[in-house]
Amino acid sequence: SGRYQDMLSRWDGASTAANVASLAATQTESIVASLRHGTAEGRAAIVEESGAFCAAADTVILGCTCFPLALDILQAAAPSTRFVDPAEAWYREVQRVAAEHGSVDQVPLHVTIRAGACAHAPTVQQVQDQWTQLFGPKMSMGSCNR
């Protein structure tokens, strides 16, 4: 949508001491999405891709919903860095929308899993099956490829 780039451009030349940098940690995302972040190889690859970037920052905002699953790895690689997980803000927004509609049952919900070019199809299917078991058919779940 370009919103992220628009937001970043507002910081360029702004009268602030903030320096905003961005890292597209696609390997980290892929490792977490394929549930390999618990392996020694997965942890090492995450540290290799993201560790130095995180260690050089005073604050890192976890911009992908899967990154909190690798938070312990990132914190170990960058112990003095503050990490911000936006999940709490998303939760408050869901609560607000649910309150507007009267209940969560009346809120249309569609969850999209981005798992790359079918590399993680078995994992996506497992998540879809678990989602249906937990929430039933009321809440639909789809998948897409990038």
C-alpha positions, -999 to 999 in steps of 0.1 A, spaced: 0 0 0 30 23 4 18 35 39 50 22 56 72 42 31 50 73 35 54 71 73 92 67 70 94 97 46 78 119 73 109 113 94 133 124 67 145 158 75 122 161 105 134 182 135 140 151 156 171 132 168 154 99 157 171 79 130 147 54 115 161 24 97 143 -6 82 154 -42 78 134 -67 57 143 -98 76 129 -122 51 151 -151 62 140 -146 98 104 -146 87 108 -177 67 126 -196 95 99 -187 121 70 -194 96 85 -229 90 89 -234 128 126 -238 125 134 -209 150 139 -235 178 167 -253 160 203 -244 163 206 -237 126 175 -215 127 187 -195 157 221 -190 140 205 -178 108 183 -153 126 213 -139 145 233 -137 113 205 -118 95 191 -96 122 215 -96 152 239 -68 142 210 -46 130 192 -50 163 224 -45 184 231 -12 167 196 1 175 183 14 208 148 4 199 134 -22 175 98 -24 166 88 -60 156 70 -53 123 60 -88 115 35 -109 135 59 -138 135 89 -119 150 78 -121 186 83 -159 183 120 -151 178 122 -124 204 143 -144 228 168 -150 200 169 -113 191 172 -102 228 201 -126 233 218 -111 202 211 -75 213 206 -74 251 208 -36 254 181 -31 227 145 -23 236 121 -44 216 85 -33 210 59 -59 201 28 -42 186 6 -72 194 -9 -54 224 -20 -24 202 -36 -49 177 -54 -66 205 -68 -32 217 -80 -24 182 -97 -58 179 -114 -51 212 -126 -17 200 -140 -31 167 -157 -59 186 -173 -34 210 -186 -14 181 -202 -46 166 -216 -58 200 -195 -90 202 -166 -108 186 -190 -133 170 -204 -104 148 -170 -92 136 -160 -106 102 -126 -120 105 -103 -134 79 -68 -145 88 -42 -146 60 -10 -166 64 19 -154 42 42 -184 39 61 -176 8 59 -195 -25 44 -227 -11 76 -236 7 57 -241 39 25 -256 26 25 -284 53 29 -258 80 2 -237 66 -22 -266 65 -13 -275 101 -21 -240 112 -53 -240 93 -64 -273 109 -56 -260 144 -74 -227 137 -105 -245 127 -104 -268 157 -100 -238 180 -125 -214 164 -147 -234 142 -160 -223 108 -173 -190 121 -139 -174 116 -125 -181 81 -89 -185 74 -72 -182 40 -37 -183 27 -19 -164 1 15 -164 -15 37 -133 -19 
